Amino acid sequence: MARINKKNIISGKISNLVFRNIEGNQYVQSQPSNMKQTRNTKLSSSEFIACSKWTRHLRIRLNSLLMGLTDTYMYKRFTGHFYATLRSNTNLMKGERNPFNANMSGLAGFEFNTHSPFAAHFLAEIAVSVEEQNQVKVVLPVLNPTTAMVFPKRIGAAELVVYVLATTFDQNKAVVEAHFTTPIVKYTAIEEAITWVSPPIPNDYFIVVSAQLLFYEANAFTQKNYVNTKVLNPACILFASGS
């Protein structure tokens, strides 16, 4: 039912038309139809909601690495990328896919800060694998930093941090964390490959391996003055898989 007030403004509904008064202006719109969701629509919605919960869980635990130095829309991009990776597993039934039974390798390469992509600052390939004892193995190749890295102006040193996070996504179960840091100086070549192996990770954990470059200036008093900001913070996912 619609009503007309003393100012001759209509509010309410006539047939499928809805009259609204917003800040003294009259608006008319069609009443939206009540659409019933199909089974596939419900399953897709359920998967997206689950992905939102999973990525929120990961973001919270990655915060100690990222220090809030991501681009503004990272959380939306991460959820979208995670969902797209899950959906790419068309061999599994919609609604039954999860990070443990799906191939989540498509998460590799996700950039946490689009202002300073890790791939644009670190040009060498870091190899990541999971060994028989469920240990994460990371191999940093031989490299010449002057050609394999892009340093900010007047900065000639960095630390490469590789962080392993393993979780069941269950709030009542502890996450497993491990990391290693390698110093890189612009004019000093790394002449031998560096291999690092994590402690064993329990079965049925989802593993995410991320990398970050921390640039710094050397200082005789404070040793290192880090220069990373929300604009300069190269960090990305190197590897993701259910164990």
Secondary structure, DSSP 4 states (H G I P E B T S, - for coil): -EEE-TT--EEEEETTEEEEEETTEEEEEEPPP-PPPPHHHHHHHHHHHHHHHHHHHHHHHHHHHHTT-S-TTHHHHHHHHHHHHHHT-TTS-TTT--TTTS--GGGTT-BS-TTS-HHHHB-SPPEEEE-TTS-EEEEEPPB-HHHHB-PPTT--EEEEEEEEEEE-S-TTS--EEEEEEEEEETTS-B-S-EEEEPPP--TT-EEEEEEEEEEEEEETTTEEEE---SSS--EEEEEEEE-
